[in-house]
Amino acid sequence: MNGRVLAISISETKGVPKTSIPEAIMIEDFGIEGDAHAGKWHRQVSLLADESVDKMRNQGVEGLCTGKFAENITT
């Protein structure tokens, strides 16, 4: 099975949807440079499959886009 990255997203503050960026700098044991969730803790980078977003779309949730669930990487 092959996968692909659909989007890389960050936010400067926690609790808001993330904004897509064209590329990211990954810092070992820290996360994505410039992202509010980066740091020396348990959640440095969050991944979400687009299939999971599709489940919400199929339930009638509108306006969903990458970063809406605070994921850093949408696959």
FENGIVEN-V578702 format. One record per residue. RES is the residue in three letters. SS is DSSP state (h for helix, s for strand, l for the rest). PHI is phi in whole degrees, 0 to 359 (999 if undefined). Layout:
# FENGIVEN-V578702
RES,SS,PHI
RES,SS,PHI
This chain:
# FENGIVEN-V578702
MET,l,999
ASN,l,255
GLY,l,230
ARG,l,210
VAL,l,274
LEU,l,271
ALA,s,201
ILE,s,242
SER,s,224
ILE,s,220
SER,l,217
GLU,l,279
THR,l,231
LYS,l,279
GLY,l,87
VAL,l,232
PRO,l,300
LYS,l,271
THR,s,254
SER,s,290
ILE,s,232
PRO,l,288
GLU,l,202
ALA,l,224
ILE,l,257
MET,s,268
ILE,s,249
GLU,l,305
ASP,l,58
PHE,l,220
GLY,s,125
ILE,s,268
GLU,l,304
GLY,l,89
ASP,l,265
ALA,l,297
HIS,l,272
ALA,l,290
GLY,l,147
LYS,l,275
TRP,l,209
HIS,l,286
ARG,l,239
GLN,l,266
VAL,l,220
SER,l,247
LEU,s,246
LEU,s,216
ALA,l,282
ASP,h,300
GLU,h,298
SER,h,291
VAL,h,293
ASP,h,301
LYS,h,300
MET,h,290
ARG,h,300
ASN,h,294
GLN,l,270
GLY,l,97
VAL,l,285
GLU,l,257
GLY,l,77
LEU,l,279
CYS,l,216
THR,l,299
GLY,l,88
LYS,l,294
PHE,l,261
ALA,l,67
GLU,l,279
ASN,l,276
ILE,s,232
THR,s,257
THR,l,251
